């Protein structure tokens, strides 16, 4: 049985914002290849995100190379979570636009996230139903293999 303390610690961890990606201490400028290594995204995807307005303000060096910041990496981590929810790219871009517009867009941003949460909850319920069917079939086949012949 778990202690109340460990349950509380786990709940607080789950309820908080996701932890940032581990990065070299004190570093806040990254090349596109470093971001590829940190994020698992391709350079093509990063350039596409920039082109469609999902990451429009990536800094550039004096030679024109992209220089990503820790804030950019945090944003990419958040976008990755939104992708996992199944949020359409157009909605992600809209969210990014609203964010850039400022605090007066809080309500609209909240509604976008709430709609996505509703969709995620619906998908979770569907997956739980699917999991129940799979569990039933697995149990059936396990029982069929252990049942004596002729029963």
VEXNUFI-397215 format. One record per residue (C-alpha): residue number from 1; residue in three letters; x, z negated, y negated. Coordinates in Angstrom, 2 decimals. Example, Ala and Ser with C-alpha at 12.3 -4.5 7.8 and 13.67 -1.06 7.14 Angstrom:
<recs>
REC|nr|rest|px|pz|py
REC|1|ALA|12.30|-7.80|4.50 $
REC|2|SER|13.67|-7.14|1.06 $
</recs>
This chain:
<recs>
REC|nr|rest|px|pz|py
REC|1|UNK|0.00|0.00|0.00 $
REC|2|UNK|1.31|0.93|-3.45 $
REC|3|UNK|1.82|-1.67|-6.11 $
REC|4|UNK|-0.28|-1.48|-9.26 $
REC|5|UNK|2.93|-0.96|-11.20 $
REC|6|UNK|3.92|2.19|-9.27 $
REC|7|UNK|0.39|3.64|-9.53 $
REC|8|UNK|0.39|2.97|-13.29 $
REC|9|UNK|3.83|4.57|-13.69 $
REC|10|UNK|2.72|7.66|-11.77 $
REC|11|UNK|-0.50|7.93|-13.79 $
REC|12|UNK|1.35|7.63|-17.08 $
REC|13|UNK|3.82|10.30|-16.00 $
REC|14|UNK|0.99|12.65|-15.05 $
REC|15|UNK|-0.85|11.95|-18.29 $
REC|16|UNK|2.12|12.66|-20.54 $
REC|17|UNK|3.52|15.95|-21.77 $
REC|18|UNK|5.74|17.81|-19.32 $
REC|19|UNK|9.43|17.00|-19.46 $
REC|20|UNK|11.65|19.55|-21.19 $
REC|21|UNK|13.99|21.76|-19.21 $
REC|22|UNK|17.40|20.21|-18.55 $
REC|23|UNK|19.89|21.75|-20.93 $
REC|24|UNK|23.50|21.15|-21.89 $
REC|25|UNK|23.74|18.06|-24.09 $
REC|26|UNK|23.85|18.86|-27.79 $
REC|27|UNK|23.34|22.60|-27.37 $
REC|28|UNK|20.54|24.32|-29.28 $
REC|29|UNK|21.38|28.01|-29.25 $
REC|30|UNK|21.10|30.11|-26.12 $
REC|31|UNK|21.64|33.75|-25.28 $
REC|32|UNK|18.99|35.70|-23.47 $
REC|33|UNK|21.01|35.47|-20.23 $
REC|34|UNK|21.16|31.67|-20.54 $
REC|35|UNK|17.40|31.55|-21.10 $
REC|36|UNK|16.91|33.76|-18.04 $
REC|37|UNK|18.91|31.21|-16.03 $
REC|38|UNK|16.99|28.22|-17.43 $
REC|39|UNK|13.50|29.69|-17.28 $
REC|40|UNK|13.52|32.02|-14.30 $
REC|41|UNK|11.98|34.72|-16.49 $
REC|42|UNK|13.56|38.12|-16.74 $
REC|43|UNK|15.19|39.45|-19.91 $
REC|44|UNK|12.53|42.18|-19.88 $
REC|45|UNK|9.76|39.54|-19.92 $
REC|46|UNK|11.43|37.63|-22.77 $
REC|47|UNK|11.72|40.81|-24.84 $
REC|48|UNK|8.09|41.67|-24.02 $
REC|49|UNK|6.92|38.20|-25.10 $
REC|50|UNK|8.68|38.78|-28.40 $
REC|51|UNK|7.20|42.28|-28.79 $
REC|52|UNK|3.58|41.17|-28.17 $
REC|53|UNK|3.81|38.19|-30.53 $
REC|54|UNK|4.04|35.43|-27.96 $
REC|55|UNK|7.53|34.57|-29.28 $
REC|56|UNK|7.81|36.39|-32.59 $
REC|57|UNK|10.40|34.28|-34.38 $
REC|58|UNK|13.40|34.26|-32.08 $
REC|59|UNK|16.50|33.81|-34.22 $
REC|60|UNK|19.21|36.48|-34.23 $
REC|61|UNK|22.96|36.17|-34.56 $
REC|62|UNK|24.87|38.16|-37.18 $
REC|63|UNK|25.35|40.86|-34.52 $
REC|64|UNK|21.62|41.02|-33.75 $
REC|65|UNK|21.72|39.12|-30.45 $
REC|66|UNK|18.76|36.88|-29.73 $
REC|67|UNK|19.53|33.17|-30.09 $
REC|68|UNK|16.91|30.96|-28.47 $
REC|69|UNK|16.52|27.30|-29.48 $
REC|70|UNK|15.43|24.23|-27.51 $
REC|71|UNK|12.08|24.62|-29.23 $
REC|72|UNK|11.86|28.18|-27.86 $
REC|73|UNK|12.63|26.87|-24.37 $
REC|74|UNK|9.93|24.21|-24.70 $
REC|75|UNK|7.48|26.91|-25.81 $
REC|76|UNK|8.43|29.07|-22.81 $
REC|77|UNK|7.80|26.12|-20.51 $
REC|78|UNK|4.33|25.70|-22.04 $
REC|79|UNK|3.62|29.44|-21.74 $
REC|80|UNK|4.66|29.18|-18.10 $
REC|81|UNK|2.04|26.48|-17.57 $
REC|82|UNK|-0.58|28.63|-19.30 $
REC|83|UNK|0.37|31.54|-17.02 $
REC|84|UNK|-0.16|29.31|-13.98 $
REC|85|UNK|-3.67|28.53|-15.20 $
REC|86|UNK|-4.51|32.21|-15.14 $
REC|87|UNK|-5.05|32.32|-18.90 $
REC|88|UNK|-5.13|35.97|-20.02 $
REC|89|UNK|-2.10|37.10|-22.02 $
REC|90|UNK|-4.37|38.03|-24.93 $
REC|91|UNK|-5.56|34.40|-25.09 $
REC|92|UNK|-1.97|33.16|-24.98 $
REC|93|UNK|-1.07|35.46|-27.86 $
REC|94|UNK|-4.16|34.29|-29.76 $
REC|95|UNK|-3.12|30.67|-29.18 $
REC|96|UNK|0.38|31.47|-30.51 $
REC|97|UNK|-1.14|33.14|-33.59 $
REC|98|UNK|-3.35|30.12|-34.23 $
REC|99|UNK|-0.38|27.80|-33.86 $
REC|100|UNK|1.53|29.77|-36.49 $
REC|101|UNK|-1.46|29.67|-38.84 $
REC|102|UNK|-1.25|25.89|-39.05 $
REC|103|UNK|-3.12|22.66|-38.54 $
REC|104|UNK|-6.46|24.00|-39.74 $
REC|105|UNK|-6.70|25.87|-36.40 $
REC|106|UNK|-6.72|22.72|-34.24 $
REC|107|UNK|-10.39|23.13|-33.26 $
REC|108|UNK|-9.97|26.76|-32.21 $
REC|109|UNK|-6.81|25.97|-30.23 $
REC|110|UNK|-8.57|23.06|-28.56 $
REC|111|UNK|-11.48|25.31|-27.55 $
REC|112|UNK|-9.10|27.87|-26.02 $
REC|113|UNK|-7.44|25.13|-23.97 $
REC|114|UNK|-10.77|23.57|-22.97 $
REC|115|UNK|-12.08|26.95|-21.77 $
REC|116|UNK|-8.91|27.38|-19.73 $
REC|117|UNK|-9.29|23.87|-18.30 $
REC|118|UNK|-12.87|24.70|-17.24 $
REC|119|UNK|-11.59|27.82|-15.48 $
REC|120|UNK|-8.82|25.84|-13.75 $
REC|121|UNK|-11.30|23.20|-12.56 $
REC|122|UNK|-13.55|25.92|-11.15 $
REC|123|UNK|-10.61|27.48|-9.32 $
REC|124|UNK|-9.53|24.08|-7.98 $
REC|125|UNK|-13.03|23.50|-6.59 $
REC|126|UNK|-12.97|26.95|-4.97 $
REC|127|UNK|-9.55|26.26|-3.47 $
REC|128|UNK|-10.71|22.87|-2.16 $
REC|129|UNK|-13.58|24.61|-0.38 $
REC|130|UNK|-11.14|27.14|1.04 $
REC|131|UNK|-8.81|24.36|2.14 $
REC|132|UNK|-11.69|22.62|3.94 $
REC|133|UNK|-12.40|25.83|5.89 $
REC|134|UNK|-8.73|26.20|6.81 $
REC|135|UNK|-8.53|22.55|7.89 $
REC|136|UNK|-11.63|23.01|10.05 $
REC|137|UNK|-10.18|26.10|11.74 $
REC|138|UNK|-6.79|24.46|12.27 $
REC|139|UNK|-8.47|21.42|13.82 $
REC|140|UNK|-10.58|23.72|16.00 $
REC|141|UNK|-7.53|25.57|17.32 $
REC|142|UNK|-5.61|22.32|17.84 $
REC|143|UNK|-8.51|20.93|19.86 $
REC|144|UNK|-8.92|24.15|21.85 $
REC|145|UNK|-5.29|24.06|22.97 $
REC|146|UNK|-5.49|20.45|24.13 $
REC|147|UNK|-8.90|20.66|25.83 $
REC|148|UNK|-8.79|20.78|29.64 $
REC|149|UNK|-9.69|24.10|31.26 $
REC|150|UNK|-13.34|24.53|32.20 $
REC|151|UNK|-14.73|22.04|29.69 $
</recs>
